[in-house]
């Protein structure tokens, strides 16, 4: 007989289940984590209660609280910053990013170092007048530099877009020109392609 669903891609180790995030959330909410059916039923029948519990469980550090969990928008009135949450709980001396190149060699970026780099780039962007809603773009390789630039822009409420330096300068310029960016961030390791992109965007 044909099964109505495919075999699961992976099955969790039963010994690891009690320490899983979903079990911890269920305990936090006063439910029996082993009864997944009941947990799912709660999530679809008590939307206000369930999503309010999710907000509380993840300790969302909002700049302003939500007025209602569900309306035409989800949790209207709440404002928060992604970069703040991405950086706040990083262990200072543990790797936050492990970067690998094509050869397999790499290096870690600790939480303390990542926060320091993001703060430095954010300060520079702020000095350049970047604020909420401004567009910041990156012409960057797939390295920690791109993550740092993204988090710095996001910390100021800016809109971020990036394309890799494998893009031809004209293609990158055409993409960025549509956004009318306030700042373009590039790498000195590719000065010719960066200069070409800048010349085409009027930067």
C-alpha positions as CSV (number, residue, x, y, z in Angstrom):
1,X,0.0,0.0,0.0
2,X,1.3,3.4,-0.9
3,X,1.9,5.6,2.1
4,X,0.1,9.0,2.1
5,X,3.3,10.8,3.0
6,X,7.0,10.3,2.3
7,X,9.5,9.1,4.8
8,X,10.9,11.9,7.0
9,X,14.2,13.3,5.9
10,X,15.5,13.1,9.5
11,X,14.2,11.8,12.8
12,X,15.5,13.4,16.1
13,X,17.4,11.3,18.6
14,X,14.8,10.4,21.3
15,X,17.4,11.3,24.0
16,X,17.8,14.8,22.5
17,X,14.1,15.6,22.4
18,X,13.7,16.6,26.1
19,X,16.3,19.3,25.6
20,X,14.9,20.6,22.3
21,X,13.6,24.1,21.9
22,X,10.0,23.1,21.3
23,X,10.0,21.0,24.5
24,X,11.5,23.8,26.5
25,X,8.8,26.2,25.1
26,X,6.0,23.7,26.0
27,X,7.3,23.5,29.6
28,X,7.6,27.3,29.7
29,X,3.9,27.5,28.6
30,X,2.8,24.9,31.2
31,X,2.1,22.2,28.7
32,X,3.2,18.6,28.3
33,X,5.7,18.8,25.5
34,X,5.3,15.1,24.8
35,X,1.7,15.8,23.7
36,X,2.5,17.5,20.4
37,X,-1.2,17.2,19.3
38,X,-2.3,19.3,22.2
39,X,0.5,21.8,21.6
40,X,-0.5,22.1,17.9
41,X,-4.2,22.4,18.9
42,X,-3.4,25.3,21.2
43,X,-1.4,27.1,18.5
44,X,-4.4,27.1,16.1
45,X,-7.3,27.6,18.5
46,X,-5.8,30.2,20.9
47,X,-3.8,32.5,18.6
48,X,-3.5,35.3,21.1
49,X,-2.4,33.1,23.9
50,X,0.0,31.0,21.8
51,X,1.8,33.9,20.0
52,X,1.9,35.9,23.2
53,X,3.6,33.0,24.8
54,X,6.1,32.8,21.9
55,X,6.9,36.5,22.3
56,X,7.5,36.0,26.0
57,X,9.5,32.8,25.6
58,X,11.9,34.4,23.2
59,X,12.3,37.4,25.4
60,X,11.6,39.9,22.6
61,X,13.2,43.2,23.6
62,X,10.8,45.6,21.8
63,X,11.3,49.3,21.6
64,X,7.6,49.5,22.1
65,X,5.1,46.7,23.1
66,X,2.5,45.4,20.8
67,X,-1.1,46.5,21.2
68,X,-2.7,43.2,20.1
69,X,-1.2,39.9,19.0
70,X,-3.3,39.6,15.9
71,X,-5.1,42.2,13.9
72,X,-4.8,43.2,10.3
73,X,-1.1,43.1,11.2
74,X,0.7,40.8,13.5
75,X,1.4,42.4,16.9
76,X,0.7,46.0,15.7
77,X,2.4,48.8,17.5
78,X,5.5,46.8,18.4
79,X,8.9,47.9,17.1
80,X,12.2,46.1,17.4
81,X,15.6,45.8,15.8
82,X,16.8,42.6,14.2
83,X,20.5,43.4,14.7
84,X,20.0,44.0,18.4
85,X,18.5,40.5,18.8
86,X,21.1,38.9,16.6
87,X,24.0,40.3,18.7
88,X,22.7,40.6,22.2
89,X,23.2,37.0,23.4
90,X,26.4,36.1,21.7
91,X,29.1,34.7,24.0
92,X,32.0,37.1,23.9
93,X,34.7,34.5,23.6
94,X,32.9,31.9,21.4
95,X,32.7,31.9,17.6
96,X,29.7,33.8,16.3
97,X,30.8,33.2,12.7
98,X,33.1,30.6,11.3
99,X,34.3,31.7,7.9
100,X,35.6,29.1,5.4
101,X,37.2,29.8,2.0
102,X,37.3,27.6,-1.1
103,X,40.3,25.7,0.2
104,X,38.5,24.8,3.4
105,X,40.7,26.9,5.6
106,X,39.0,29.5,7.7
107,X,38.9,31.6,10.9
108,X,36.4,32.3,13.6
109,X,34.9,35.7,14.5
110,X,34.0,35.8,18.2
111,X,30.9,37.4,19.6
112,X,32.9,40.2,21.1
113,X,34.8,40.9,17.9
114,X,31.5,40.8,15.8
115,X,29.8,43.3,18.1
116,X,32.9,45.6,18.0
117,X,33.0,45.5,14.2
118,X,29.3,46.1,13.8
119,X,29.5,49.1,16.2
120,X,32.4,50.6,14.3
121,X,30.7,50.3,10.9
122,X,27.4,51.5,12.3
123,X,29.2,54.6,13.8
124,X,30.7,55.4,10.4
125,X,27.3,55.0,8.6
126,X,25.7,57.2,11.3
127,X,28.4,59.9,10.7
128,X,27.5,59.7,7.0
129,X,24.0,60.6,7.8
130,X,22.4,57.1,7.4
131,X,19.2,56.6,9.3
132,X,15.9,54.7,9.3
133,X,14.7,53.9,5.8
134,X,17.9,54.9,4.0
135,X,19.3,52.4,1.5
136,X,22.8,50.9,2.1
137,X,24.2,48.5,-0.4
138,X,27.2,46.2,-0.4
139,X,29.4,45.1,-3.3
140,X,31.0,42.4,-1.3
141,X,32.3,38.9,-1.3
142,X,30.6,36.1,0.7
143,X,32.7,36.8,3.8
144,X,32.1,38.1,7.4
145,X,32.5,41.6,6.0
146,X,29.1,41.3,4.4
147,X,27.5,40.1,7.6
148,X,29.1,43.0,9.6
149,X,27.9,45.6,7.0
150,X,24.4,44.1,7.0
151,X,24.1,44.1,10.8
152,X,25.5,47.7,11.0
153,X,23.0,48.9,8.5
154,X,20.1,47.0,10.1
155,X,21.1,48.4,13.5
156,X,20.3,51.9,12.2
157,X,17.0,50.9,10.6
158,X,18.5,51.1,7.1
159,X,17.4,49.0,4.2
160,X,20.2,46.6,3.1
161,X,20.9,45.0,-0.3
162,X,24.1,43.2,-1.4
163,X,25.5,41.5,-4.4
164,X,28.8,39.6,-4.7
165,X,31.9,40.8,-6.5
166,X,31.4,38.0,-9.0
167,X,28.8,40.4,-10.5
168,X,30.1,42.4,-13.3
169,X,30.4,46.1,-12.4
170,X,27.6,47.1,-14.8
171,X,25.3,44.4,-13.5
172,X,25.9,45.5,-9.9
173,X,25.5,49.2,-10.8
174,X,22.2,48.5,-12.6
175,X,20.9,46.6,-9.6
176,X,21.9,49.2,-7.1
177,X,20.8,52.2,-9.1
178,X,17.2,51.1,-8.7
179,X,17.5,51.5,-4.9
180,X,19.2,55.0,-5.0
181,X,21.5,54.0,-2.1
182,X,22.9,56.5,0.3
183,X,26.0,54.5,0.8
184,X,27.8,51.8,-1.1
185,X,30.2,49.5,0.9
186,X,32.9,47.7,-1.0
187,X,36.2,45.9,-0.5
188,X,39.6,47.4,-1.2
189,X,40.8,44.0,-2.4
190,X,38.9,44.6,-5.6
191,X,39.5,48.3,-6.2
192,X,39.0,48.2,-10.0
193,X,35.5,46.5,-9.9
194,X,34.5,48.8,-7.0
195,X,35.6,51.9,-8.9
196,X,33.7,50.8,-12.0
197,X,30.5,50.2,-10.0
198,X,30.9,53.6,-8.3
199,X,31.4,55.4,-11.6
200,X,28.2,53.8,-13.0
201,X,26.1,54.7,-9.9
202,X,27.4,58.3,-9.7
203,X,29.1,57.6,-6.4
